[in-house]
């Protein structure tokens, strides 16, 4: 309802502006074209944000100074701090980087976005950049029409840059024409009142356009044509810095708790930086004038002075908050916590959220990690269903001793455990996988399908454990040593398999993994007590009753199915996709 009201109001204002002055259409069209360019540029850059970007992020986020440098460089290249913030939230939500490193990147991104103002103020307003836009648009559209994922990405980047240049040219032309009919410089305000009002205008403009870069370009072109005063332009730049946090806050709505913490850190940084700039505005203006003399900036070149001011107050913000990053992280972790569920005993997904869906690579990584999470829960349920203690399975204890150390004397409620630890996560995995497939190529859709199968195998193993549990608990405590021995053997073999899968999950040695999986597949044949003659021998010698024989035959089938499902799951999750977190799955 609020969104519909906002759009209605926005359309009414634009419609009135179009009716009032034809030149306003040119400015509005320039802004619209610029924003389309930003969207296409972001779309193109996202197509290349696979493992290469992950590798760089991981290497650059382990030290604060490196993460800040990464934010500066990448934002200077892509000219969108919002995109870098969204990408960072996506990687953070997928568990691919730490919060302190992510905060450093956001700090650097704020500083990096100032390079756009320098480029436009120093070059974009002095040359006919529209002439460069046309070839970029032509080549970009041609590449977008190609089938190759990489060519499409390059096409979106070229077309995006073309629209950016074209938008700036239209804004410049519009303000120049607008000035001939209406001189909006007459509405300039001085003093504290003007500073606060134009800061608010900068915030609102950035929130509406969802781009501080667009607000800055609009401000620079208006300043260049003399439509706003220098002091008011400075206030607009400050407001744009605050408004840009809205994009990050919106991106964090569907993200993990870490993503929400990063968005709040972004808000704190930009708000504090803006407050410093507002309080010490006179000192900043004096500093800009002083530095302009040494940089060769003419006293009346207000567009370059605006760019210098934008850089200076962001730099001061970074320097001011840099020593307190670890304290900021501690503050965020203390006060922004995961909301307590009304069903505290029900487990939920750890890695799946809307933020990681922004990129194909982070979506795949999150899905892989969540599949591991599901198996970890399933492992505990299967172990308890086999009357084994999970911590003993993961220890160096001899398997005979593990089997002897029974978990409990009564059966666990596997249905209840399934509802609390498996069902919700499994459903969310399937739902997430369906959403992720929209942005993936055919080969990656197949990888998603394989992960679905792995999760299904985990669930099937749990269900077969439920069927096995009743007789296993009964006969593993039987006075008939022969039937007890067979059921203990089933428990021991499955315990060995669970321990082997744990070893497989803990190593990246491809050959070793393949060896263990092959060995487990061979050992799985031991469960077929009919073909190996064990069951016939027990019956022929009268060692077990007919009822025991029927139960043993059925339960050996359940055990075989459990082993088969677990091995199939391990082959996908820890075998062929063991390096999914590092492999390039986006192209």
SVG drawing of the C-alpha trace seen along z (x, -y; Angstrom):
<svg xmlns="http://www.w3.org/2000/svg" viewBox="-2 -34 53 111">
<polyline fill="none" stroke="black" stroke-width="0.4" points="0.0,0.0 2.8,-2.4 4.7,-1.5 1.7,-2.1 1.1,-5.5 4.7,-6.4 4.6,-5.5 1.4,-7.4 2.9,-10.5 6.1,-10.1 4.2,-9.8 2.1,-12.9 5.2,-15.0 6.9,-13.8 3.7,-14.4 3.3,-17.9 7.0,-18.6 6.5,-17.4 3.5,-19.6 5.1,-22.6 8.3,-22.6 9.4,-20.6 13.1,-20.9 12.4,-19.0 11.6,-16.0 15.2,-16.1 16.6,-16.1 14.3,-13.3 15.1,-11.3 18.8,-11.7 18.3,-10.4 16.2,-7.5 18.8,-6.5 21.6,-6.8 19.7,-4.5 19.1,-2.0 22.8,-2.1 23.6,-1.4 21.2,1.6 22.7,3.1 26.2,2.5 25.4,4.3 23.8,7.2 26.9,7.6 29.3,7.5 27.2,10.0 27.7,12.5 31.4,12.5 31.2,12.7 32.0,16.4 35.0,18.1 37.5,15.5 35.7,12.8 35.4,15.2 39.1,15.9 39.9,12.2 37.4,11.5 38.8,14.2 42.4,13.0 41.4,9.3 39.1,9.7 41.5,11.3 43.1,7.9 41.2,4.6 43.6,2.6 43.3,5.0 39.5,5.1 39.3,1.3 41.7,1.3 39.5,3.9 36.4,1.7 38.2,-1.4 39.5,0.4 36.4,2.4 34.0,-0.5 36.3,-2.8 36.0,-0.2 32.3,0.6 31.2,-2.9 28.6,-1.5 29.0,-1.3 25.5,0.2 26.6,3.1 29.7,3.8 27.6,3.6 25.0,6.0 27.8,8.4 29.5,8.2 26.2,9.0 25.7,11.9 29.1,13.4 28.8,12.6 25.4,14.3 26.8,17.4 29.5,17.6 32.4,16.9 33.9,14.0 33.9,12.4 32.0,9.4 35.1,7.2 36.4,7.8 33.0,7.0 32.8,3.8 36.2,2.8 35.0,3.4 32.0,1.2 34.2,-1.6 36.4,-1.3 33.4,-1.3 32.3,-4.7 35.7,-6.1 35.9,-4.4 32.6,-5.9 34.1,-9.4 36.2,-8.6 33.0,-8.9 32.6,-12.5 36.2,-13.2 35.7,-11.6 32.5,-13.4 33.7,-16.8 37.1,-16.6 36.2,-15.0 32.6,-14.1 31.3,-17.7 34.1,-18.9 33.8,-16.5 30.9,-15.1 30.6,-11.8 27.4,-11.0 29.5,-10.4 31.3,-7.5 28.0,-6.2 26.6,-5.3 29.2,-2.8 29.1,-1.2 25.3,-0.8 25.5,0.8 28.3,3.2 26.7,3.9 23.3,4.8 24.9,7.1 26.7,9.0 23.6,9.2 21.8,11.1 24.5,13.8 24.0,17.2 27.3,17.2 26.9,16.3 30.3,14.4 29.5,12.5 26.1,11.5 27.9,10.2 30.3,8.1 27.4,6.8 25.5,5.7 28.7,3.9 29.2,2.1 25.5,1.1 25.4,0.1 28.4,-2.2 26.8,-3.6 23.6,-4.4 25.6,-6.0 27.4,-8.3 24.2,-9.1 22.3,-9.8 25.0,-12.3 24.9,-14.0 21.1,-14.4 21.2,-15.7 23.8,-18.3 21.8,-19.4 18.6,-19.5 20.0,-21.7 21.5,-24.1 18.1,-24.3 16.2,-24.5 18.2,-27.5 17.0,-29.5 13.4,-29.3 13.7,-28.9 16.7,-29.7 16.4,-27.3 19.5,-28.9 17.1,-31.5 16.0,-28.8 19.5,-28.4 19.7,-28.8 22.6,-29.7 23.5,-29.0 22.4,-26.1 18.9,-26.1 20.1,-25.6 22.7,-23.0 20.0,-20.9 17.3,-21.3 19.6,-20.4 21.1,-17.4 17.5,-16.2 16.9,-16.7 20.0,-14.6 18.8,-11.8 15.3,-11.8 16.7,-11.9 19.0,-9.0 16.3,-7.0 14.0,-7.6 16.6,-6.8 18.3,-4.1 21.7,-5.4 24.0,-8.0 25.9,-8.0 22.9,-9.2 22.3,-12.0 25.9,-13.0 25.8,-13.2 22.6,-15.2 24.3,-17.5 27.5,-18.0 25.6,-18.7 23.3,-21.2 26.3,-22.8 28.2,-23.0 25.3,-24.8 25.0,-27.2 21.5,-25.9 22.5,-25.3 25.1,-27.0 28.3,-25.4 27.3,-25.3 24.0,-23.6 25.8,-21.1 28.0,-20.1 24.9,-19.5 23.4,-17.4 26.6,-15.2 26.4,-14.7 22.7,-13.7 23.5,-11.3 26.0,-9.5 23.3,-8.9 20.6,-7.9 22.8,-5.2 22.6,-3.1 18.9,-2.5 20.0,-0.1 22.1,1.9 19.4,2.0 16.9,3.2 19.3,5.8 19.8,7.0 16.1,7.6 16.2,11.1 19.8,11.8 21.3,13.7 21.9,12.0 25.5,11.2 24.1,9.4 21.8,7.3 24.8,6.4 26.8,5.2 23.9,3.1 23.6,1.4 27.4,0.9 27.1,-0.8 24.3,-3.1 26.4,-3.9 29.5,-4.7 27.6,-6.9 25.5,-8.7 28.6,-9.4 30.6,-10.6 27.7,-12.9 27.5,-14.3 31.2,-15.1 30.9,-16.8 27.8,-18.8 29.4,-19.9 32.7,-20.9 31.4,-22.1 33.3,-25.4 36.6,-23.6 36.0,-21.2 35.4,-24.1 38.6,-25.8 40.5,-22.5 39.1,-22.1 40.2,-25.6 43.7,-25.0 44.2,-21.7 42.8,-23.1 45.8,-25.5 48.2,-22.6 46.2,-20.4 45.9,-23.1 42.1,-23.4 40.9,-26.9 39.2,-28.9 35.9,-29.0 36.0,-25.3 33.3,-24.3 32.6,-20.9 36.2,-19.7 36.0,-21.2 32.8,-19.3 34.6,-16.1 37.5,-17.0 35.0,-17.7 33.2,-14.4 36.6,-12.5 37.8,-14.4 34.9,-13.9 34.6,-10.2 38.3,-9.8 37.9,-11.5 35.1,-9.1 37.2,-6.1 40.2,-7.4 37.9,-8.2 36.1,-4.8 39.0,-2.6 40.5,-2.2 37.1,-1.1 36.1,1.6 36.6,4.4 34.5,2.6 31.9,2.0 31.8,5.7 31.4,6.5 28.6,4.0 26.7,5.4 27.1,9.0 25.8,8.1 22.8,6.0 21.8,7.5 21.0,11.2 19.0,13.9 15.3,13.5 14.3,16.3 11.9,18.7 8.6,19.6 9.6,23.1 13.1,23.1 13.5,26.8 12.9,26.6 16.0,26.2 16.0,23.9 18.3,23.2 21.6,21.5 22.8,20.3 19.7,19.9 18.3,16.4 17.4,13.9 20.7,12.1 22.7,15.2 20.3,15.5 21.8,12.3 24.7,14.2 24.6,17.7 27.9,18.6 26.8,17.7 23.5,19.4 25.3,22.6 27.7,22.3 24.8,21.7 22.9,24.6 25.9,26.9 26.5,25.8 22.9,26.2 22.9,29.7 25.8,30.4 23.9,29.0 21.0,31.3 23.3,34.3 24.8,33.3 21.4,33.3 20.6,36.6 23.8,38.1 22.8,37.6 19.3,39.0 20.6,42.1 23.3,42.6 20.7,42.4 18.3,44.6 21.0,47.3 21.4,46.9 24.9,45.4 26.3,42.3 27.3,39.7 30.3,38.5 31.7,42.0 31.3,42.4 33.4,39.3 36.1,40.4 39.0,42.9 37.1,45.5 37.2,49.0 33.9,49.8 33.3,52.9 33.4,50.7 31.2,48.1 28.5,50.7 28.8,52.0 28.2,48.5 24.5,48.4 22.8,44.9 19.5,45.8 17.3,48.7 14.2,47.3 13.6,46.3 13.9,42.6 11.0,40.9 12.5,40.5 9.3,38.9 9.6,36.2 13.3,35.7 12.5,35.6 9.9,32.8 12.2,30.8 15.6,31.2 14.9,32.3 11.5,31.5 11.7,27.6 15.3,27.5 14.6,30.0 11.5,28.1 13.5,24.8 16.3,26.4 13.9,27.6 12.2,24.2 15.5,22.3 16.9,24.7 13.9,23.9 14.4,20.2 18.1,20.4 17.6,22.3 16.2,19.2 19.6,17.5 21.7,20.6 22.8,22.1 21.8,25.7 25.0,27.4 24.5,25.6 20.9,26.6 22.1,30.1 24.4,29.5 21.3,28.2 19.5,31.4 22.4,33.5 22.2,31.6 18.5,32.2 19.2,36.0 21.9,35.8 19.3,34.3 16.7,36.8 19.2,39.6 19.8,38.2 16.1,38.1 15.6,41.7 18.4,42.9 16.6,41.5 13.3,43.0 14.9,46.5 16.5,46.0 13.0,45.6 12.0,48.9 15.2,50.6 15.1,49.2 12.3,51.3 13.7,54.8 17.3,53.6 16.7,52.3 14.7,55.5 17.3,58.1 20.4,56.2 19.3,56.9 18.1,60.4 19.3,63.5 19.8,65.3 23.5,64.6 23.2,65.4 20.5,62.9 22.2,60.3 25.4,60.9 23.8,60.2 22.1,57.0 25.3,55.8 27.1,56.5 24.6,54.4 25.1,51.6 28.9,52.0 28.8,51.9 26.7,48.8 28.8,47.2 31.9,47.8 30.1,46.2 29.1,43.1 32.7,42.8 34.1,43.1 31.7,40.4 32.9,38.2 36.5,38.8 35.5,38.1 33.8,34.8 37.0,33.7 39.5,34.1 40.0,32.6 42.2,35.4 40.4,36.5 42.1,39.9 41.6,40.7 37.9,39.8 37.4,42.1 39.2,44.9 37.0,44.7 33.8,44.4 34.8,47.5 35.6,49.4 32.3,48.5 30.4,49.6 32.1,52.9 31.4,53.4 27.8,52.6 27.3,56.0 27.8,57.5 24.3,56.5 22.8,59.0 22.7,61.9 20.5,63.9 23.0,64.1 26.0,64.6 24.4,67.6 24.4,66.3 20.7,66.4 20.4,69.9 23.1,71.2 21.4,69.8 18.0,71.2 19.4,74.7 21.2,75.0 18.1,73.9 20.0,71.1 17.2,68.5 13.5,68.8 11.4,68.2 10.2,64.8 13.8,63.8 14.8,64.9 12.0,62.8 12.9,59.8 16.6,60.2 16.0,60.5 13.8,57.4 16.1,55.4 19.2,56.3 17.4,54.8 16.7,51.6 20.4,51.5 21.4,52.0 19.1,49.1 20.5,46.9 24.1,47.6 23.1,47.1 21.5,43.7 24.4,42.5 27.0,43.5 25.1,41.9 24.8,38.7 28.5,38.7 29.5,39.2 27.6,36.0 28.1,33.9 31.7,34.7 32.9,36.3 32.1,34.7 31.0,31.4 33.5,31.3 35.1,28.1 31.9,26.3 32.9,23.5 35.9,22.8 35.0,23.9 33.8,21.4 30.1,22.2 29.0,19.0 30.2,19.3"/>
</svg>
